[in-house]
Amino acid sequence: MTASAQPHPASNSQHRVRLAYLVSHPIQYQAPLLRRIALESEIDLTVLFGSDFSIRGYKDQGFGVEVAWDTPLLEGYRSEFLRPLRDTGEVSPTVPISRGIYRRLQQSDGRPAFDALWVHGYASINALQGILAANALGIPVLMRAESWLADRVRSPWTLAAKAGFFRLLGSGIAAVLPIGTLNAAYWTHYFGSSVPQFLMPYAVDNQYFAHRAEAAVPREQELRSELRLAPGRPVILFASKLQARKHADHLLEAYHQFIADQTPERRPYLVIVGDGEQRAMLEDRTRELGLDDVRFAGFRNQSELPRFFQLADVFVLPSRHEPWGLIVNEVMAAGCPVIVSSDVGCHPDLVTDGVEGCVFPVGDVSALAIALRRVFASPDSARQMGQHARQRISAWTLEEDVRGLRAALAAVTRLTMD
């Protein structure tokens, strides 16, 4: 998914490509990728953060709990925190707002301080500041975002305004970095062929999750005891924020349908990892349905999740409006099959229905119950799907990210990328 682009005319030397990455705050999913890019001998990466709230600890509105990530967010790459003009400890189109972005992209002699600017997202004041500043300095801009066309219902006026916005935005973007098939279609819809695309897939550190899951095998009984799970019985896993759009409620109803024809000794447990606004409602509904084999494990930090991936026979993400769903990558790297709704954006790239798991129409509870039956159709079906999942995700890696980024940088600058 590459295309030619007009090279940036500022330089034709063969020094390291000076790349600035502008992003709202340190994000746990991005840190491994930034560390990997920093290893590239031809890329001189500087990450510019608008806020430091995620390393200070904060109350995540989705989880509804205080969060302090237990994985390193700043190690292994160079980063700076921009001076804040507005920082409320959250992310929105108007937060954070930073001072001095133009000045930071400029050297003391007025020349550009960077050969390219990579911006995460476009729907924020900081991102637009960065794009305008880079354009004024003659620095080519690379854009990466999660957007896709299966969006919420919008009025014709809103859609017309959005199309106009993208006509203006496209003139300031040298290339986009699609995260997958649906995101690429989004850029094509709004930019056509005027802005080249370089695939930079949404990926995780596959080896990290595979190794952590493997290391959890000797301790499986310990986790089973903690969750009060009988030895040998299968486990269905949900792990996400307990928000309305994640639809753990649909999984609960589908699970109720599914276990109706399961024998007690082989009936799978349902383990729900996460916290949030819907937890009390979900617990009440569990009691109403008399579901004795559902366990609520609460919020678990990222380093602990592979223990649950190893325990699970299948992972389910029934979300609506889920642009990607990186936890699907993590689970598949651990060798666990997945069931995802048609609204989970990674499914065209990662899940073929009936191979690595199942894809069901979003909101269709009966179809989700059928998907559960398919995964547990035989004693070996879940294991085979898990093997296919591990194989499929092995080609969706941070190395592919680096290849896509290098191709984009080579296209939008005159700097040689061997």
C-alpha positions in Angstrom: 0.0 0.0 0.0 2.7 2.5 -1.0 2.6 5.3 -3.5 5.0 7.9 -4.7 5.1 11.3 -3.1 6.8 14.6 -4.0 10.0 14.7 -2.0 10.7 17.5 0.5 13.2 19.8 -1.2 15.0 21.0 1.9 17.9 18.6 1.9 19.6 15.9 -0.1 22.2 14.8 2.4 22.6 11.4 3.8 22.4 12.2 7.5 19.9 10.6 9.9 16.3 11.6 9.3 15.3 13.9 12.0 11.7 12.8 12.9 9.5 14.5 15.4 6.4 12.7 16.7 3.7 14.9 18.1 1.2 13.0 20.4 -1.1 13.9 23.3 0.6 11.9 26.1 2.6 8.8 26.8 0.4 5.8 25.7 1.1 2.3 26.9 0.4 0.7 23.5 2.8 3.0 21.7 5.8 2.8 23.9 7.1 -0.5 22.4 6.8 0.9 18.9 8.7 4.1 19.8 11.5 2.0 21.4 11.7 0.0 18.2 11.9 3.0 16.0 14.6 4.5 18.2 16.8 1.5 17.3 16.9 2.5 13.7 20.3 3.9 12.8 18.9 6.2 10.1 16.0 7.7 12.1 16.7 10.3 14.8 13.4 10.2 16.7 12.2 12.9 19.1 8.7 12.4 20.7 6.9 15.6 21.7 4.2 15.0 24.3 1.4 17.5 25.2 0.8 16.1 28.7 2.4 13.9 31.3 -0.8 12.8 33.0 -0.5 9.1 32.1 2.8 8.8 33.9 1.6 10.7 37.0 -1.3 8.4 37.6 -4.9 9.4 36.8 -8.5 8.3 37.0 -9.4 6.7 33.7 -12.9 7.6 32.8 -13.5 4.4 31.0 -12.2 2.1 33.7 -13.6 4.3 36.5 -10.5 3.6 38.6 -7.1 5.2 39.4 -4.6 4.0 36.8 -0.8 3.9 37.1 0.6 1.8 34.3 3.1 -0.9 35.4 5.0 -1.0 32.1 7.7 1.7 31.2 6.2 4.4 29.1 9.3 6.6 28.5 12.2 4.2 28.4 14.2 3.5 25.3 13.6 6.6 23.2 14.1 10.4 23.5 11.1 12.5 24.5 10.1 15.9 25.7 7.0 17.4 27.3 5.9 20.6 25.6 5.0 23.6 27.8 1.3 23.4 28.8 -1.2 26.1 28.0 -4.1 23.8 29.0 -3.8 20.4 30.6 -6.7 18.9 32.6 -5.3 15.3 32.8 -7.5 14.0 30.0 -7.6 13.9 26.2 -10.1 15.8 24.0 -10.1 18.0 21.0 -9.2 21.0 23.3 -6.9 19.2 25.8 -4.0 19.2 26.0 -3.0 22.5 24.4 0.7 23.2 24.3 2.8 26.4 23.9 5.6 26.9 21.5 5.1 24.0 19.0 6.2 26.3 16.1 9.3 27.3 18.0 10.2 23.7 18.9 10.1 22.7 15.3 12.5 25.5 14.4 16.3 25.8 15.0 17.7 29.0 16.5 18.8 30.1 13.1 15.3 29.8 11.7 15.8 26.6 9.8 13.6 23.5 10.4 14.7 21.4 13.3 13.3 18.3 11.8 13.1 16.6 8.4 9.5 15.3 9.0 6.7 15.6 11.5 4.6 12.6 12.4 1.3 13.6 14.0 -1.1 11.2 15.8 -4.6 12.2 14.9 -6.1 15.4 13.4 -9.1 16.3 15.6 -7.3 18.3 18.2 -5.9 21.8 18.6 -2.4 20.4 19.3 -2.4 18.3 16.1 -3.6 21.2 14.0 -1.0 23.5 15.6 1.7 21.0 14.7 0.5 20.6 11.1 0.2 24.4 10.5 3.6 25.0 12.1 5.3 22.3 10.1 3.7 23.6 6.9 5.0 27.1 7.6 8.5 25.7 8.1 8.4 23.5 5.1 8.5 20.3 7.1 6.5 17.4 5.5 3.8 16.0 7.7 2.9 12.3 8.2 -0.5 11.5 9.6 -1.6 8.5 11.5 -5.0 8.0 13.1 -7.6 5.3 13.9 -10.5 6.7 11.9 -12.8 4.6 9.7 -16.0 5.0 7.8 -18.3 2.9 9.9 -18.9 5.9 12.1 -21.8 7.2 14.2 -24.8 8.6 12.3 -24.1 12.2 11.2 -26.3 14.8 9.5 -25.7 15.7 5.8 -24.5 19.1 7.0 -22.0 17.6 9.3 -20.7 15.2 6.6 -20.4 18.1 4.2 -18.5 20.1 6.7 -16.2 17.2 7.4 -15.5 16.7 3.7 -14.6 20.4 3.4 -12.3 20.1 6.4 -10.5 17.2 4.8 -10.0 19.1 1.5 -8.2 21.7 3.5 -6.3 19.2 5.7 -5.1 17.2 2.7 -3.2 20.1 1.3 -1.0 20.1 4.4 -0.4 16.3 4.7 2.5 14.7 2.8 1.4 11.1 3.5 -0.8 9.1 5.7 0.1 5.9 7.6 -2.9 3.6 7.6 -3.2 1.2 10.5 -5.2 -1.4 8.5 -7.7 -2.0 5.7 -10.6 0.0 7.1 -8.4 3.0 8.0 -6.9 2.9 4.5 -10.4 3.0 3.0 -11.1 6.1 5.2 -8.1 8.0 3.9 -9.0 7.0 0.3 -12.6 8.2 0.8 -11.5 11.7 2.0 -8.1 12.2 0.2 -8.5 10.1 -2.9 -5.1 9.6 -4.6 -3.9 13.0 -3.7 -2.2 11.9 -0.5 0.0 8.8 -0.7 -0.5 5.9 1.8 2.1 3.8 3.5 0.9 0.9 5.6 2.0 1.2 9.3 -0.2 -1.5 10.9 -1.5 -1.3 14.4 0.7 -3.8 16.0 2.0 -4.8 19.4 5.1 -6.5 20.7 4.0 -10.0 19.9 6.9 -11.7 21.6 6.2 -9.9 24.8 2.7 -11.3 25.1 3.6 -14.7 23.8 6.5 -15.1 26.3 4.4 -13.7 29.2 1.6 -16.1 28.4 4.0 -19.0 28.2 5.6 -18.0 31.5 2.1 -18.1 33.1 1.5 -21.8 32.3 3.1 -23.1 35.6 0.9 -20.7 37.6 -2.4 -21.4 35.9 -3.8 -23.2 38.9 -2.9 -20.2 41.1 -5.0 -18.0 39.0 -7.8 -20.6 38.8 -7.8 -20.7 42.6 -8.0 -16.9 42.9 -11.0 -16.8 40.5 -12.6 -19.9 42.0 -12.5 -21.9 38.8 -12.6 -25.7 38.8 -9.6 -27.4 37.1 -10.1 -28.5 33.5 -13.2 -26.4 32.7 -12.9 -24.0 29.7 -12.8 -20.2 30.1 -14.4 -17.5 28.0 -12.6 -14.1 28.5 -13.7 -10.5 28.2 -11.1 -7.9 29.1 -11.8 -4.2 28.4 -13.4 -1.2 29.9 -17.0 -1.9 31.2 -18.5 0.9 29.0 -21.8 0.7 27.1 -20.1 0.6 23.7 -17.9 -2.4 24.7 -21.1 -4.5 25.1 -20.1 -6.9 27.8 -23.9 -7.0 28.4 -24.3 -8.6 25.0 -21.7 -11.2 25.9 -23.5 -11.9 29.2 -26.8 -12.5 27.4 -25.1 -14.7 24.7 -23.4 -16.7 27.4 -26.7 -17.3 29.1 -28.1 -18.7 25.8 -24.9 -20.7 25.1 -24.7 -22.6 28.4 -28.3 -23.8 28.2 -27.1 -26.9 26.3 -23.8 -27.4 28.0 -23.2 -30.2 30.5 -22.2 -28.8 34.0 -18.8 -30.5 34.1 -17.7 -29.0 30.8 -19.6 -25.7 31.0 -17.2 -22.8 30.3 -16.7 -20.1 32.8 -17.1 -16.4 31.8 -14.3 -14.2 33.2 -14.8 -10.5 32.9 -11.6 -8.4 33.4 -12.0 -4.7 33.7 -14.0 -2.0 35.5 -16.2 0.9 34.6 -19.6 2.5 34.6 -21.5 -0.7 33.7 -20.0 -3.0 36.3 -22.8 -2.8 38.8 -25.4 -3.3 36.1 -23.6 -6.3 34.8 -23.3 -7.9 38.2 -27.0 -7.3 38.9 -27.9 -8.9 35.6 -25.6 -11.9 36.3 -27.6 -12.5 39.6 -30.9 -12.1 37.8 -30.0 -14.7 35.2 -28.6 -17.1 37.9 -25.2 -17.3 36.3 -23.0 -18.9 38.9 -20.1 -19.4 36.6 -19.4 -15.7 35.8 -16.4 -14.1 37.5 -15.6 -10.4 37.7 -11.9 -9.9 38.1 -11.8 -6.1 38.2 -9.1 -3.9 36.6 -5.8 -5.6 35.9 -2.7 -3.8 34.7 -1.2 -4.5 31.3 1.6 -6.8 32.6 -0.9 -9.1 34.3 -3.2 -9.6 31.3 -1.1 -12.4 29.6 -2.0 -14.6 32.6 -5.6 -14.3 31.6 -4.8 -14.8 27.9 -3.1 -18.0 28.8 -6.0 -19.1 30.9 -8.6 -18.4 28.3 -9.9 -20.8 25.6 -11.4 -17.9 23.7 -11.5 -14.1 23.9 -14.6 -12.1 23.0 -14.8 -8.4 22.1 -18.4 -7.5 21.2 -17.8 -3.8 20.8 -19.6 -1.2 18.8 -17.6 1.6 17.2 -14.2 0.0 17.9 -11.8 1.5 15.4 -9.2 -1.3 15.9 -9.0 -3.2 19.2 -5.3 -3.7 20.0 -6.1 -6.2 22.7 -7.1 -8.6 19.9 -3.5 -8.5 18.7 -2.3 -9.2 22.3 -4.6 -12.2 22.7 -3.7 -13.7 19.3 0.0 -13.4 20.1 -0.7 -15.5 23.2 -2.2 -18.2 21.0 -5.9 -17.6 22.0 -8.7 -17.6 19.4 -11.0 -14.5 19.3 -14.6 -13.7 18.7 -15.2 -10.1 17.5 -18.1 -8.1 16.3 -18.3 -6.7 12.8 -17.7 -3.3 14.4 -14.2 -4.2 15.6 -12.0 -2.6 13.1 -9.1 -5.1 13.1 -11.3 -8.0 11.9 -10.6 -7.6 8.1 -6.9 -7.8 8.7 -6.7 -10.3 11.6 -9.7 -12.6 11.8 -11.2 -14.8 9.1 -14.5 -16.2 10.3 -14.1 -19.8 11.3 -10.3 -19.7 11.1 -8.7 -17.6 13.9 -12.1 -17.4 15.6 -15.4 -15.9 14.6 -16.9 -12.6 13.4 -20.5 -11.9 14.2 -22.9 -9.0 13.3 -22.5 -6.3 16.0 -25.5 -6.3 18.4 -26.7 -9.7 17.4 -26.7 -11.6 20.7 -28.0 -14.9 19.2 -25.2 -14.8 16.5 -22.7 -14.3 19.3 -24.1 -17.4 21.1 -23.7 -19.4 17.9 -20.1 -18.2 17.6 -19.4 -19.5 21.1 -20.9 -22.9 20.1 -18.7 -22.9 17.0 -15.5 -22.3 19.0 -16.4 -25.1 21.4 -17.8 -27.4 18.7 -15.3 -30.1 19.5 -12.7 -30.6 22.2 -10.0 -29.5 19.8 -11.6 -26.7 17.9 -10.6 -23.8 20.2 -7.0 -25.1 20.3 -6.8 -25.2 16.4 -8.2 -21.7 16.1 -5.7 -20.5 18.6 -2.9 -21.9 16.6 -4.2 -20.1 13.5 -4.5 -16.9 15.5 -0.8 -17.1 16.6 0.2 -17.7 13.0 -1.9 -14.9 11.6 -0.6 -12.3 14.0 3.0 -13.3 13.5 3.0 -11.3 10.2 1.5 -8.2 11.8 4.5 -6.8 13.7 6.4 -3.8 14.8 8.9 -4.6 12.1 6.2 -4.0 9.5 5.6 -0.6 11.2 9.2 0.3 10.8 9.2 -0.7 7.1 6.1 1.5 6.5 7.6 4.4 8.3 10.9 4.2 6.5 9.1 4.0 3.1 7.1 7.1 4.0 10.1 9.0 5.2 12.1 8.1 2.0 9.2 9.3 -0.1 8.6 12.7 1.6 12.2 13.7 2.1 15.3 13.7 -0.1 17.1 11.8 2.5 18.4 8.3 1.6 16.9 5.4 3.5 19.0 2.3 2.6 
